[in-house]
Amino acid sequence: MKLKIVFAFGILSLGLLAKAQYVEKAVLVDYNNISTEEAFIYYFLPKTVIGATVFYSQINEKSGPYSQFAEEMLGITDIVKTNRTYWRIDSVKVSNFTVPDKKQLVGIKPGKKFEMRFLQPIADAGFILSPQAIGFKQATTDNYIGEKQNIISEILRKPIIRPTTDTTFRTVIRDSVTHRLPIIKNVTAAVSLRDRAKEAAQDIFKLRQRQYEIILGEDEPHTNKKMFNAQLNALAEMERSYLMLFTGQTTTSSCQATFYYTPSDDLTTDASATLFWFDEINGFSGKKGKAIKLSMIIEKENNATQVLPQGKNVVYYKMPVNVDFSIADNDKTYFKGQIPVYQFGKIMPFIIVP
């Protein structure tokens, strides 16, 4: 008897639900040919846009004036030998967002008991977009972030021409005795590049020796830790500055640029597109250098034979499909991962049950 009562109550509930007209009908509408004959509420089904933010650097290398003597005088072989500027890609960050798919506009004819809150669950999940969401993100231009560089302290370099003395002798006869008298003149003389490099190398060794003396406390005990560290840091910075006269210097400017790609819903199971071209000499270089490609492996739902369910209290939403993405050139992969894409998913029914 109890089972019969429950069964009868279920039939009664379904009957009441069928009579309650929250939505009279839902249809897919041509965005460019919207009818004004009937009162409809419109919303878009979403499509996915892929954003690839490229973090890249411009590297400037400048050789030191004493680079040719680095190995001979300091035993250093890891040096900048020639002046050059080049570009490199450091990393790629991939993001995704949704925009309205203007080819998939849904119109619903509300019933007498329709309320907008009935659509809130699928709107919160991102399965539908309101007409106010037609905005589209524009691709950004190159954005300079800042510089990361090795800064060389200004060194008081000794001038190429220095004052010196020149001694000559003059023969003088006095009291039948021959004398050689020195004549000293102040003159200037050019100092060779090798001699200047040798003096710089000697200064480096002196700075290192001074650091050892401070660490070992040969002058006085370490009573002030802050002063102790300040002395060592100042000497180390001077040493680095002198070393760069031999090793050269490298400065790096960090930049970023963002590219956007919208997968087409008619793509096959395997597809790729060139996001941009990148050249080591010129950076982003039109169609020169390496092609950086975005590739997709798509398990696309078959929408060709899809029949949308009809009936009262039924609306539509879009279920995304996970797609395997990679961004790479012929030598390196910058990104690999899965991203949900709405274009390749199915249109699904959503039955309104308040």
C-alpha positions as CSV (number, residue, x, y, z in Angstrom):
1,M,0.0,0.0,0.0
2,K,2.9,2.4,0.9
3,L,4.6,1.7,-2.4
4,K,1.4,2.6,-4.3
5,I,1.1,5.9,-2.4
6,V,4.7,6.8,-3.3
7,F,4.2,5.9,-6.9
8,A,1.0,7.9,-7.1
9,F,2.8,10.9,-5.6
10,G,5.6,10.6,-8.1
11,I,3.2,10.6,-11.0
12,L,1.3,13.6,-9.5
13,S,4.6,15.5,-9.1
14,L,5.7,14.9,-12.7
15,G,2.3,16.0,-13.9
16,L,2.6,19.3,-11.9
17,L,6.1,19.8,-13.3
18,A,4.9,19.3,-16.8
19,K,2.2,21.8,-16.3
20,A,4.5,24.4,-14.7
21,Q,5.8,26.3,-17.8
22,Y,9.1,27.8,-16.8
23,V,10.3,27.8,-20.4
24,E,8.0,27.3,-23.4
25,K,10.8,26.6,-25.9
26,A,14.5,27.0,-26.6
27,V,16.0,27.4,-30.1
28,L,19.4,28.2,-31.7
29,V,19.2,31.6,-33.3
30,D,21.1,33.3,-36.1
31,Y,23.0,36.2,-34.4
32,N,22.6,38.3,-37.6
33,N,18.9,37.5,-38.0
34,I,17.3,37.8,-34.6
35,S,13.5,37.8,-34.7
36,T,11.6,40.5,-32.9
37,E,8.2,38.8,-33.4
38,E,8.4,36.8,-30.2
39,A,9.6,37.8,-26.8
40,F,12.9,35.8,-26.2
41,I,15.7,35.9,-23.7
42,Y,19.0,35.4,-25.4
43,Y,22.3,34.0,-24.2
44,F,25.5,32.8,-25.9
45,L,27.2,29.4,-25.8
46,P,30.9,29.9,-25.1
47,K,34.0,29.4,-27.1
48,T,37.5,29.1,-25.8
49,V,40.4,31.4,-26.6
50,I,44.0,30.4,-25.9
51,G,46.4,33.0,-24.6
52,A,50.2,32.4,-24.8
53,T,52.3,34.9,-22.9
54,V,55.9,34.7,-24.1
55,F,58.6,35.8,-21.7
56,Y,61.8,36.6,-23.7
57,S,65.1,38.4,-23.2
58,Q,67.4,40.6,-25.1
59,I,71.0,39.8,-24.2
60,N,73.9,42.2,-24.8
61,E,77.4,40.9,-24.5
62,K,80.4,43.2,-24.5
63,S,84.0,42.0,-24.3
64,G,86.4,43.4,-21.8
65,P,89.3,45.6,-22.9
66,Y,91.8,43.1,-21.4
67,S,90.0,39.9,-22.6
68,Q,93.0,38.7,-24.6
69,F,95.1,38.5,-21.4
70,A,92.5,36.8,-19.2
71,E,93.8,33.3,-19.5
72,E,97.5,34.3,-19.4
73,M,97.3,36.6,-16.3
74,L,94.3,35.2,-14.4
75,G,93.8,31.7,-15.7
76,I,90.2,32.5,-16.8
77,T,88.8,31.0,-20.0
78,D,85.0,31.7,-19.5
79,I,84.9,35.2,-21.0
80,V,83.0,37.3,-23.5
81,K,85.2,37.3,-26.6
82,T,83.1,39.3,-29.0
83,N,80.5,42.0,-28.8
84,R,77.0,40.7,-29.8
85,T,73.3,41.1,-29.2
86,Y,70.8,38.2,-29.3
87,W,67.3,37.2,-28.2
88,R,66.0,34.1,-26.5
89,I,62.7,32.8,-25.3
90,D,62.8,32.1,-21.5
91,S,59.3,30.6,-21.0
92,V,55.8,30.5,-22.2
93,K,52.7,30.8,-19.9
94,V,49.4,29.5,-21.3
95,S,46.0,30.7,-20.1
96,N,42.5,30.3,-21.5
97,F,39.3,32.3,-21.2
98,T,35.8,32.2,-22.9
99,V,34.1,34.6,-25.2
100,P,30.6,34.4,-26.7
101,D,30.3,32.2,-29.8
102,K,28.2,34.3,-32.1
103,K,27.4,31.3,-34.2
104,Q,25.6,29.7,-31.2
105,L,23.1,32.1,-29.8
106,V,20.3,30.5,-27.8
107,G,16.9,32.1,-27.5
108,I,14.4,30.9,-24.9
109,K,10.8,31.9,-24.7
110,P,10.0,32.2,-21.0
111,G,6.9,30.7,-19.5
112,K,4.7,32.4,-16.9
113,K,6.8,31.1,-14.0
114,F,10.2,31.7,-15.5
115,E,12.9,33.3,-13.3
116,M,16.5,34.3,-14.4
117,R,17.8,32.4,-11.4
118,F,16.9,29.2,-13.1
119,L,19.9,29.7,-15.4
120,Q,22.3,30.6,-12.7
121,P,23.8,27.1,-12.1
122,I,25.0,26.7,-15.7
123,A,26.0,30.3,-15.9
124,D,28.2,30.0,-12.8
125,A,29.8,26.9,-14.3
126,G,30.7,28.9,-17.4
127,F,28.5,26.8,-19.7
128,I,26.6,29.8,-21.0
129,L,27.4,33.5,-21.4
130,S,25.1,36.5,-21.1
131,P,24.8,39.0,-24.0
132,Q,26.8,41.5,-21.9
133,A,29.8,39.2,-22.3
134,I,30.6,40.1,-25.9
135,G,33.8,41.8,-25.0
136,F,37.0,40.3,-26.4
137,K,40.6,40.6,-25.2
138,Q,43.0,42.2,-27.6
139,A,46.5,40.9,-28.1
140,T,49.0,42.8,-26.2
141,T,52.1,44.4,-27.7
142,D,55.6,43.9,-26.4
143,N,55.7,44.9,-22.8
144,Y,59.1,45.9,-21.3
145,I,59.3,44.6,-17.8
146,G,62.7,45.8,-16.7
147,E,66.4,45.0,-16.8
148,K,68.4,42.3,-15.0
149,Q,72.0,43.2,-15.6
150,N,75.4,42.9,-14.1
151,I,76.4,46.4,-13.3
152,I,80.1,47.3,-13.4
153,S,81.2,49.9,-10.9
154,E,83.1,52.7,-12.3
155,I,86.8,52.0,-11.9
156,L,89.3,54.8,-11.8
157,R,91.4,53.4,-14.6
158,K,94.9,54.7,-15.0
159,P,95.3,56.9,-18.0
160,I,96.9,55.5,-21.2
161,I,99.6,58.2,-21.1
162,R,101.3,58.8,-17.7
163,P,103.9,61.2,-16.4
164,T,107.4,59.7,-16.0
165,T,111.0,60.9,-15.9
166,D,113.7,60.6,-18.5
167,T,117.3,60.7,-17.5
168,T,120.1,61.7,-19.9
169,F,123.7,62.4,-19.2
170,R,125.9,65.2,-20.3
171,T,129.7,65.0,-20.4
172,V,131.5,67.9,-18.7
173,I,135.3,68.4,-18.3
174,R,136.4,70.1,-15.1
175,D,139.9,70.5,-14.1
176,S,141.0,68.1,-16.8
177,V,138.6,65.5,-15.4
178,T,135.6,64.2,-17.4
179,H,132.3,64.1,-15.5
180,R,129.0,62.7,-16.6
181,L,126.2,64.8,-15.2
182,P,122.6,63.4,-15.1
183,I,119.9,65.5,-16.6
184,I,116.4,64.6,-15.4
185,K,113.4,65.7,-17.5
186,N,109.7,65.2,-16.8
187,V,108.1,63.6,-19.8
188,T,105.0,61.6,-20.7
189,A,105.0,58.1,-22.0
190,A,102.4,55.8,-23.5
191,V,101.5,52.7,-21.4
192,S,100.9,49.5,-23.4
193,L,97.6,47.5,-23.2
194,R,99.5,44.6,-21.8
195,D,101.1,46.7,-19.0
196,R,97.7,48.1,-18.1
197,A,96.2,44.6,-18.0
198,K,99.1,43.4,-15.8
199,E,98.5,46.2,-13.4
200,A,94.7,45.4,-13.2
201,A,95.5,41.8,-12.6
202,Q,97.9,42.8,-9.7
203,D,95.1,44.9,-8.3
204,I,92.8,41.9,-8.3
205,F,95.3,39.8,-6.4
206,K,95.8,42.6,-3.9
207,L,92.0,42.8,-3.3
208,R,91.8,39.1,-2.8
209,Q,94.7,39.2,-0.4
210,R,93.0,42.0,1.5
211,Q,89.8,39.9,1.8
212,Y,91.8,37.0,3.3
213,E,93.4,39.3,5.8
214,I,90.1,40.6,7.0
215,I,88.6,37.1,7.2
216,L,91.6,35.8,9.2
217,G,91.5,38.8,11.4
218,E,95.1,39.7,10.9
219,D,94.5,43.4,11.4
220,E,92.1,43.3,14.4
221,P,89.5,40.9,15.8
222,H,86.0,41.0,14.3
223,T,83.9,42.9,16.8
224,N,81.3,44.4,14.5
225,K,79.7,41.8,12.3
226,K,77.9,44.5,10.2
227,M,81.1,46.4,9.5
228,F,82.9,43.1,8.8
229,N,80.3,42.1,6.1
230,A,80.3,45.7,4.7
231,Q,84.1,45.6,4.2
232,L,84.0,42.2,2.5
233,N,81.2,43.1,0.2
234,A,82.9,46.4,-0.9
235,L,86.1,44.5,-1.6
236,A,84.2,41.7,-3.5
237,E,82.4,44.3,-5.6
238,M,85.7,46.0,-6.5
239,E,87.2,42.7,-7.5
240,R,84.1,41.9,-9.7
241,S,84.5,45.2,-11.4
242,Y,88.1,44.6,-12.1
243,L,87.4,41.1,-13.3
244,M,84.9,42.3,-15.9
245,L,87.8,44.2,-17.5
246,F,89.0,40.7,-18.5
247,T,85.8,38.7,-18.6
248,G,83.5,41.3,-20.2
249,Q,79.9,42.0,-19.2
250,T,76.4,40.7,-20.0
251,T,73.2,42.8,-19.7
252,T,69.8,41.2,-20.0
253,S,66.5,43.1,-20.7
254,S,63.4,41.0,-19.9
255,C,60.2,41.6,-22.0
256,Q,56.9,39.8,-22.6
257,A,54.4,39.6,-25.4
258,T,51.0,37.8,-25.5
259,F,49.4,36.1,-28.5
260,Y,45.8,34.8,-28.7
261,Y,44.5,31.9,-30.7
262,T,40.9,30.8,-31.1
263,P,40.5,27.1,-32.2
264,S,38.0,26.8,-35.1
265,D,35.2,24.4,-34.4
266,D,35.8,22.6,-37.8
267,L,39.3,21.4,-37.0
268,T,40.2,17.7,-37.3
269,T,41.6,15.5,-34.6
270,D,45.1,16.7,-35.2
271,A,45.8,20.4,-35.9
272,S,48.5,23.0,-35.5
273,A,48.9,26.7,-36.1
274,T,51.9,29.1,-36.1
275,L,51.6,31.5,-33.2
276,F,54.7,33.6,-34.2
277,W,58.1,33.5,-35.7
278,F,61.2,34.1,-33.5
279,D,64.8,34.8,-34.6
280,E,67.8,34.8,-32.3
281,I,69.2,37.9,-34.0
282,N,66.0,40.0,-34.4
283,G,63.6,38.5,-31.9
284,F,60.0,38.5,-33.3
285,S,60.8,38.7,-37.0
286,G,57.8,38.3,-39.2
287,K,58.3,35.0,-41.0
288,K,62.0,34.6,-40.4
289,G,63.7,32.3,-37.9
290,K,61.9,29.5,-36.1
291,A,58.2,29.0,-36.4
292,I,56.7,28.6,-32.8
293,K,53.7,26.4,-33.3
294,L,50.7,25.5,-31.2
295,S,49.6,21.9,-31.7
296,M,46.4,20.2,-30.6
297,I,45.3,16.6,-30.3
298,I,41.5,16.7,-30.4
299,E,39.0,14.1,-29.3
300,K,36.2,16.0,-30.9
301,E,32.5,15.2,-30.2
302,N,30.5,14.4,-33.3
303,N,28.1,17.2,-33.6
304,A,27.1,16.6,-37.2
305,T,24.3,14.1,-36.3
306,Q,23.4,15.8,-33.0
307,V,19.6,16.2,-32.5
308,L,18.8,18.7,-29.8
309,P,15.9,17.6,-27.5
310,Q,12.8,19.7,-27.8
311,G,10.2,20.4,-25.1
312,K,9.1,22.6,-22.4
313,N,11.4,23.6,-19.5
314,V,14.5,22.6,-21.6
315,V,17.4,25.0,-22.3
316,Y,20.8,24.4,-23.8
317,Y,24.4,24.7,-22.6
318,K,27.8,23.7,-24.0
319,M,30.0,21.0,-22.4
320,P,33.7,21.5,-23.2
321,V,36.2,18.8,-24.2
322,N,39.7,18.5,-22.9
323,V,42.3,19.0,-25.6
324,D,46.0,18.2,-25.4
325,F,48.0,21.3,-26.3
326,S,51.7,21.9,-26.9
327,I,53.7,24.9,-27.9
328,A,57.1,24.1,-29.5
329,D,59.6,24.7,-32.2
330,N,61.7,22.1,-33.9
331,D,64.2,22.0,-30.9
332,K,62.3,22.8,-27.7
333,T,58.8,22.4,-26.1
334,Y,57.7,25.4,-24.1
335,F,54.3,24.2,-23.0
336,K,52.4,20.9,-22.8
337,G,49.1,20.4,-21.1
338,Q,45.3,19.9,-21.3
339,I,42.9,22.8,-21.7
340,P,39.1,22.5,-21.9
341,V,37.8,23.8,-25.2
342,Y,34.1,24.5,-25.8
343,Q,34.2,24.6,-29.6
344,F,34.7,20.8,-29.7
345,G,32.1,19.8,-27.2
346,K,28.4,19.0,-27.5
347,I,25.4,21.1,-26.9
348,M,23.6,19.6,-24.0
349,P,20.0,19.9,-22.6
350,F,19.4,21.4,-19.2
351,I,16.0,20.7,-17.7
352,I,14.8,23.4,-15.3
353,V,13.7,22.0,-12.0
354,P,13.5,24.8,-9.5
